[in-house]
Amino acid sequence: MAQTSRYLKVGELLTILNDLWRGHDTGTLVLQREATTKFLYFQDGQVIFAASNAPEDKFTQILIDQGRLTVEQVNLATQQREARTLGRTLVDMGFISSEGLLEALIAQVRKIALSVAEW
């Protein structure tokens, strides 16, 4: 992927995503709108991961929104995490299963990818 920075026209993002898919491209697409930055990571044209600095896109917020976690559980796990990831800590503390964590991460990628399409 070439490294460029520019403003997109309405509807242009879907064309870019289609081109990445058809070209089986690998790389990172970084999209920014005001203070929000979203990252779509591609491998062979497929979105394999996504990240965002928007609070509503955090996987813990998704778990809270789904009713799988409480804010108190997230706060407790954040305090207890030490060198582990927050996800691993949530599983180790029994707040969520490994499968539930994976489902939340998949939901996070979908949410971020769909939200950039709405931009």
PyMOL commands that set and color helices and strands:
alter all, ss='L'
color gray80, all
select helices_A, chain A and resi 12-22+55-57+59-65+71-80+86-92+98-118
alter helices_A, ss='H'
color red, helices_A
select strands_A, chain A and resi 27-33+36-43+46-52
alter strands_A, ss='S'
color yellow, strands_A
deselect
rebuild
show_as cartoon
